[in-house]
Amino acid sequence: MRNWIIAAAALVAVPGIVSAQDAENGANIFKRCAACHQIGEGAKNGLGPHLDCIAGKPAGHVEGFNYSDAVKNSGIEWTDENLLAWFEADDKVIKGNKMIFPAGIKNEDDRADLLAFVKSQCKE
């Protein structure tokens, strides 16, 4: 019985370890975004809005950023699914937005790692 408890505890701990590794790689992926976006303590709006705690929030919510009408009126919430789609091809998620990132992030693992990083930066 003790072995089963140890095995179960190890399985529960593994996702946290994997997420930490993914978030670390996501920090490297975020460098592609950093020309326009900031994230983390002291982040400010730049060419794009800061990305602190965006997961679960409505599109166009960051105060002080001048969003396109397309984003402001999209009605989209930044769910994991919507963020992953946005990372791949923002213009397919909200047509008419003013973000310029035509290359997108094509690799599915890189998008997942970026999401892990973005979510790890929320300290709310």
Secondary structure, 3 states (H helix, E strand, C coil): CHHHHHHHHHHHHHHHHHHHHHHHHHHHHHCCCCCCCCCCCCCCCCCCCCCCCCCCCECCCCCCCCCCHHHHCCCCECCHHHHHHHHHHHHHHCCCCCCCCCCCCCCHHHHHHHHHHHHHCCCC
